[in-house]
Amino acid sequence: MAVADEVMSASILALYRSAAQPAMKEWGEAIGPAGTLPGLAVIAPNDPFVRGEDLGAEVADRLGATCHVLAGQGHWWMLGDPVAGAAMLREFWAQAY
C-alpha cells in the first residue's frame, strides 16, 4: 500500500533530519517531566524505522508509560489495522483519564 508520494517522503525525511544533534539529545533529556502524565507507547514490531519492541519498551519503562504491542503491524499501524488501533486508544484513554 503506497501511503506517501515522493514529495511527502522527502518532506518527512527533511523534518527528521532537521532535528540533528545536539537538539535530539536535549529533547531526550527534557522528556523526564512527561513521565508524570499517563503515557502510551505503541509498539508496531514490523516497523522498519525503529528498533522493534526494545526501544519503545525501554522508553515506556523510563517514563512509566503503558506499552501496547500491535502484533503484525508496522510503521503505518493506524492504516494496517485501524479497528485494533482505535480499540487500543479507547482502552488507554478509559484507564488513563
C-alpha positions in Angstrom: 0.0 0.0 0.0 1.5 3.3 -1.0 0.9 5.9 1.8 3.3 8.6 0.7 4.4 10.0 -2.6 8.0 11.2 -3.3 7.3 14.8 -2.2 5.8 13.7 1.1 8.7 11.2 1.8 11.3 13.9 1.1 9.4 16.4 3.4 9.2 13.9 6.2 12.9 13.0 5.9 13.9 16.7 5.8 11.9 17.3 9.0 13.5 14.3 10.8 17.0 15.3 9.7 16.5 18.9 10.7 16.4 17.7 14.3 20.1 16.8 14.4 22.3 16.7 17.4 22.5 18.3 19.9 18.8 19.1 19.7 17.7 15.4 19.9 19.9 14.9 22.9 18.5 18.0 24.6 14.9 16.9 23.8 15.6 13.5 25.2 16.9 15.0 28.5 13.9 17.3 28.7 11.4 14.4 28.3 11.6 13.5 32.0 8.6 15.5 33.1 6.4 13.7 30.6 6.6 10.7 33.0 4.2 12.5 35.4 1.4 12.1 32.8 -0.3 8.9 31.6 1.6 7.7 28.6 1.2 5.0 25.9 3.9 3.5 23.8 2.5 2.0 20.7 4.8 -0.9 19.6 4.5 -2.0 16.0 7.0 -4.8 15.7 7.2 -4.8 11.9 8.2 -1.1 11.8 11.5 -0.9 9.8 12.2 2.7 11.0 12.6 1.9 14.7 14.2 -0.9 16.7 11.2 -3.1 17.1 9.9 -3.7 20.6 13.1 -3.0 22.6 13.3 0.8 22.1 9.6 1.5 22.7 9.5 -0.7 25.7 12.7 1.0 27.1 11.3 4.5 26.7 7.9 3.4 28.1 9.6 1.9 31.1 11.7 5.1 31.6 8.5 7.2 31.5 6.3 4.8 33.4 4.1 4.5 30.4 1.8 1.7 29.3 3.2 -0.4 26.5 0.9 -1.9 23.9 2.1 -4.2 21.1 0.1 -4.2 17.9 1.1 -7.7 16.6 1.9 -7.9 12.9 1.8 -4.2 12.4 4.4 -1.8 11.1 5.1 1.9 10.8 1.6 2.6 9.4 -0.3 0.6 12.0 -3.2 3.1 12.0 -3.9 2.2 8.4 -2.9 -1.5 8.7 -5.4 -2.3 11.4 -7.5 0.8 12.3 -10.0 -1.2 14.3 -7.3 -2.6 16.7 -5.6 0.8 16.8 -8.8 2.6 17.8 -9.7 -0.1 20.4 -6.2 0.3 21.9 -6.6 4.1 22.1 -10.1 3.9 23.6 -8.9 1.4 26.2 -5.9 3.5 27.2 -8.0 6.7 27.4 -10.6 5.0 29.5 -8.0 3.8 32.0 -5.8 6.9 32.0 -8.4 9.6 32.3 
